[in-house]
Amino acid sequence: MTVSSLTNKASFSANGSTTVFAYNFKIFADADLEVISRAADGTETIKTLSTHYNCLLYTSDAADDMQ
C-alpha cells in the first residue's frame, strides 16, 4: 500500500507590525505547524511554538491562524 504525503506551505511578507497570519490549510494540532523566518540575507531560522509564535486552532473546517 502506498501512503502519500502532502506538505502544505504558506508564505508571508511581514512589515514588522503584522501579528496575525491566516493560512488556508487545516492542521489538527498546533505542533503540526512549523514556522520559519527568513532574514533579508536569506538566513532561515526555525521558530519555537509558545516562545516565538502561538497557533489558534478552530473546531470548524475553516483554516487556522498563526500569531
N, C-alpha and C positions, 0 to 999 in steps of 0.2 A: 504494500500500500504506500502510496506517495503522499506525503504531508507537505502542503505548500506553505510558504511563509511570505507574509506581506510586511513591508516596512513602510509606514506612513511618515511623512515629513511635512512640516510646516516651517516656513522661513519668514522672518520678520526683520525689518529695518527699524531700529529703535532711535529715538531722538533724545534720550536722557530723561524724559518726563513721563513717557507712556509706561503704565504699570500693569495693564491687563492685555493679554494676547489670546484671542479666541482661535482655536484650531478646529478643523472640520472633520475629525475622526474620533471615534469612540474609544476610550480606554476604560478598563474595569477596575484599576487600582492606581492611585497616584504614583506608585513606584514604577508603573509601566511607562511613564514619561521620562525621557532623557532630555535635559536642556543643555545646549552647547552654545557658549558665547564666542563670537569671532571678533577679534580686535581689528583695527584698521590695517595692521601689518599682516593679517591672515592667521595669526596665532589663535588656536581654538582652546577653550577651557571648558571642561565638563562641570556644570554647576551641581550643587548638592541640595536635594529636597529638604525643605524646612530651614535651611541655612540661607540659601540664595533665592529660593522661589517656593511658592506654595501652589497647590493644584486644587481647584474646586470641581468636585465631581457631582453631576446631576443624576437623578434617578430616571429621567426620561431618556428617550433615544436621541436627544439633542447632543450636539458637540459640547465639549467642556471648555473651561478657561484656565489659563495659567497666569499667575500673578508673580 
